[in-house]
């Protein structure tokens, strides 16, 4: 087992990165590491993740009771969310809860993170479920997360709130957070360009097979041929403006041909004349 001081120090280092990258402002966010069956180290409440020190990290049991009574710091109230994930998934040893701006924008808009678009996101995140809004720090928050996750899930978006990422290691959970926000930033930039290319079904199946070869299981491989990947993309796709087509007026020999939809010079002059006549008629009457 990793030395407990090393784990505390790593929690401070990860906290600093979370703060530096703007995933948590002020005292927002929290992360934890499960160090034994009934022991979890978690960040304290009321401290910026950018300024944590190893002695501030608190110790709780699996019921959320703070064990280190001598610690003047109090455990985060969000630890219940972490504990529910640990109970549902014994393979998970670290949980990171943050408010990454680009990903959280999707949760604010109640738009699920789309799938079948970016290979990195498919391999390292997979399906990212979105929960309905629940009050932070209440047990319903954890229940809503457990209700939408399966054995392969490593990231969940919390409605109107933020994200929670989890993994076998703290670094692994933090990487999920970075990849999640980077992917959502790319999606928002793509939206500005006005159109998006979705991977085809054979491309998605191929990708999920590659993922399996990496040792990363993904339940979607069993249903990808039936179109389960991207089944929830509609809310995001609906934010794009309808596509306007550019009609090429070039002939095969490069000669400019008349675009039937375009107005000729004569048509335009006649329109200007009609408008002018109407204005003059108005002035004279
Ligand atoms: Zn939060």
Boltz pocket constraint, residues with backbone or C-beta under 6 A from the ligand:
constraints:
  - pocket:
      binder: B
      contacts: [[A, 28], [A, 29], [A, 97], [A, 98], [A, 99], [A, 136], [A, 161], [A, 162]]
      max_distance: 6.0
